Amino acid sequence: MKRPQKTCAICESGVRIVDFKDERTLQRFLTERGKILPSRLSGACARHQRQISTAIKRARQVALLPYVKGHVG
C-alpha cells in the first residue's frame, strides 16, 4: 500500500540551507522526546533531511536544543 507523497516544507518555503541557529524550524523536526524525525514522517526530501540532522546535531552541541527532553536526573 502506497502512502501519499508529502512535499518538503523546506523546499516550499524557499530556504536553501538549514541554519542551526533557527530553533523554531528545527523544533518541527523533533519528537516530544527530542529525537530527530525520519524523512518518511517529516516529509523532508533527502537533501534537506541531511541538512536538518546536521543542523540539529550542531544546535545540540551549542546547547540551543536539548539532547533529551523530559529527562530528570
N, C-alpha and C positions, 0 to 999 in steps of 0.2 A: 504494500500500500504506500503510495507516494504522498508526501506532505506538500502542502502548497509552498511555493518558493517565497522566502522572506527577502525583502530588499534591505540592503545595507544602509543603516541610519546615518553612518558617517559619509558614505558616498552621496546620499541625498542632501545632506547639509552642506556639501561642497568643501569639507575640510580635507586637505591633502595629507597633513601629518598630524598624528595624535600627540598632544603635548602632555607630559606627565604632571604639569602644574595645574591642569584643568580637572580639579577634583570632582566637580559636579558631573562632568561627562563620564569619567571613569567609574563613578558610583553606579551608573546604569548597567555596567558590565560585571558587577559583583553580586554574589548571592547575599542573603542576610547574614551568613556566617563569615563572609569575606573571601570566598573562593571565586576564581575567575570563571565566568560563564563560558561554556563551549560555543562555537560558532553556530551549531545547529539550533541552539536555544536563543542566542543573542541576535542571530540573523546577519552577522557581520561577514563580509567577504574575507577571503583568505589573507589578502594583503593587510586589511585593516585589523583583522584578528591578531596577526603577529604584532602590529604596532600597538594594539591595546594591551596585549600581555606584557610587552617590554615596558610600556608606559606605567602600568600598574606596579610592576616589579621595581621600577625606579622610584615611583612615588612612595612605595613601602620603605625603601632604603632611606629616603629623605624624611620619613615619618609624616608624610602627608596623608597616607592611608594606613590603617592597621593591618597587621598580618592576619589576625584572627579577631572577629567581632564577638562580643558577648562572653569572652573568656575572663573569668575572675580567678586570680590567684597566681 
